[in-house]
Amino acid sequence: MPKGKTKSASAWSKRGGGEEAVEPTGPTAGGAAAAAAAAAAPVVFTFDDVDAAWDRAEARALERLPETGSGGSGGGSGRFHPEALGQLAVRDKATGTSTALRELAVVVPGRGRTVEIRLHSAAHRKAVLSAVQASDAFNQQPQVDPDNELVLRLKLEAESVADQTRRAREACHEWRERVREVTRRRRDGLKGGKAARTVGADDFRRLEKELLKLQDGRLKAVEAREKEVIRAIEARHGML
């Protein structure tokens, strides 16, 4: 937990301290409505909810990052890692909804570059087959195990160094954007409180300064992780 942070404040977090369901702001009708809502809401003088939202952004980013090889979190060495396949969206044509493959099956690495998809139910087999075949990353038809209709097998190609590096940079870019978005939302809440005179000018300056300091710490952590992952990718391929 970053230094200088205070105790929990769940009331504001229920309003949307996190990164989900972001409301547009600015001179639009939606932005005006969001500003009015921020002004009417009670202002919480702590940042635990912001930290929780930043933690969720970090967890999402770590799922996408290639494995560092140091035992830390990461999404593996690319398409060859089960996590990448598990994130594949599988669409149910009957309902029009999509579900991550990992919710419908267990993805298990086999020998060489073979991966097994062990379905929870045969009812999902057709949708999973279609999703894998239609995906740009995999683009092949999994083979059904002749002895077990719940097991599908496919052989994956290793991801290139350039693709792994690009994926790492994209994941970290999205991570930074989510960190900044969480900050923006909280600043909007503080500005709304100031406009409604529920936050004094001195408190506003103090809270804003503390919030930006906490954000800077998070962004430095993103930068450090990005450099670590890219160095690990290059070292793994003898490029250092």
N, C-alpha and C positions, 0 to 999 in steps of 0.2 A: 504494500500500500504506500503511495507516495507520501513523503514527509509533509506535515502541515495540514493533513486532511482531518476533518472532524467527524463526529459520530453520524450515524445513519439518519437519512431524511427520506422516508419512503413516500411521504405525501406527494412531493414534486415528481418522483419517479413514476408514479401512477399516471401523471399527466403526459409523460413522454420524454423523459430524460434520455431514453435509448435511441438507437439508430433506426428502429422500424417505423413504418408508416409516417414518413417525413411529410410535413405540410409545407406547401410553397409559401414563401414570404415575399414582400416587396409591394409595389404599388398596385397589385391586382386585388380583386375582390376577395380571393382566398387569403391573400397576405394580410389584408385589413382585418378579416375575421380572426386570423391567427393572432394578430397583434392585440385585438380586443380581448381575446380569450386569455392571452398572457397577462394583460393588465388586470383582469378580473381575478386571476388565480392567486392564491396565497404564495408568497415568495419564501423559499426555504433557504436558510443561510448556511447550508452545508453542501458537500459535493459527493457524498457516498453514492447517490444514484447515478451521477455522472461517471464515477469510477466503474460502477457496475456495467454501464453501457459501453464504456471503453473496453472493459474485459470481454464483453460479448463480441465486440468488433475484432479484438485480438484473437479470440478463439476461432472465429470464422476465417480470419486470414491464415492462421496456422494450419487449418485444414487444407488450404490450397497451396501452401508452400512446399517445395521439394524437401525431402528429408535431408537434414544436415549431416547425418552420419555420426552425431555425437550423443545420440540417445534422447534428443529433445523432440518436441512436437514437430510434425510436418506431414505433408501429404504424400511423401514418397518420391521416387525417382521419375515420376511422370506417368505416362499411360500404362506402364508396366506395373505400377503399384495398385493394389486392390482398392485403396481409398479413391483413386481417380475414377475407377469403374463404378464404385459404390455411389458416387455423386451423380451419376447419369440419371436424367429425368425420364421416367417411364410414364407414358400417357395412357390413361384409361379412356378408350374411345366412347364407352357407354356414358360416362359421367363428364368427360372433358377435363378431368383433373389430372395432375401429374404428381408422381411420388418418386422420391429418390430410390434408386435400385437397392440401396442398403436396407431400406425398410421392407423390401419384398423378398430379400434373399441374403444369404451369407456369401461373401466373395472371398475365396480362399486361393492363395497362390499354390500352383502345383509344381511339377518339375520343369526345369528350363524356364521358358516364358509362357507356360501354360497356366491359365487361371480357370478355376471352377466357380460357377455360379450355382449355389445350392438353394433352390427355391423353397420358400415356406409352403407354397401351394401351387399345384399344377394349373390352377386358374389364371395365374399370372404369366405362364410360360409364353404365350403368344405375344403379349404386350412387351415382355422383356426382349424376346427375339427381335421384334420390330424396332425397339429403341436402340439396341446395340447395332443392328444393321444400318439404321438410318443416321447414326451419329458420325460426325466428321472425324472424331478422335479414333474410333474403332473400326467402323465401316466394314464389318464382316458378319457372316452368319454363324453364331455359336452352334456347336455340334451337340446334339442331345445324346447323353450317355445311353447306349442300347440296353443297359441293365437297370437304369434308374431314370425315369422320366423327369425327376425333380432336379437332375444335375445337368448343367450345360457347360461346355468347355470351349474356350477360345484361346488362340495364341496371339500375344500382343507384341508389338514392336517397341523396342527401347526408344525413349524420347531423346532427341539430340541435345547437345549442350546448349545450343542457341535457344531451343524451345524451352528447356528447363529454366534458363536465365530469364527469358522473356516472361515466363509464367510467374517467376519469383518477383520480378519487378511489377507486374500487373497486380499481383496479390497485395504487395506492399503499397502500391499507389491507392488501391481501393481502401486499404486499412487506414492510410492517412486521411482520405476523404471522409471516412466514417468518424474518425476522431474529431476532425474539424466540424462535421455536421452536428455531433453531440454538443460541442462547445457553442456553436451558433445557436442552437435551441435554448441552451441555458442562458446565454447572453440576452436572447430575446425575452426570456422570462424576467431577467433582471431589469431590462429596459422597460418592460411593461410595469413592473413594480415601481420603478422610479417615476414613470409617468402617472401612475395612480397614487403616488405619494405614500406607498407602503414601504418603500426603501428610500432612505435618506441619501443625499449626495455622497457623504463620506462612506457610508456602507456600500453604496454602489461601486465607488472607485476601489475600495478594498477587496470586495468580492470579485470584481472583474479582474483585478490584478492577480489574485490568487488563482482564479480559474485559468487564466492564460499561462501562468507559471506551471500549473499542473498539466496543461495541454502540451507545453514545450517538453516536459519530461516524457510524456507519452510519445511524442513525435521523435524524440531522440532514441527512444527504445525501438521504434519502427526502423529507423535508419541503421541502428546497430544490427538488428536481426537481418535486414536485407543484405548488408555487407557480409555477415556471417554465412548466410545461405549461399550467396554467390561464390564466396571463397571456397566453401565446401564442394560446390558443384565443380568448380575448376580444379580443385585438388583431386577429386575423385577421378577426373579424366586426365590427370597429369599435365595440367596447363599452368601450374604454379612453379 
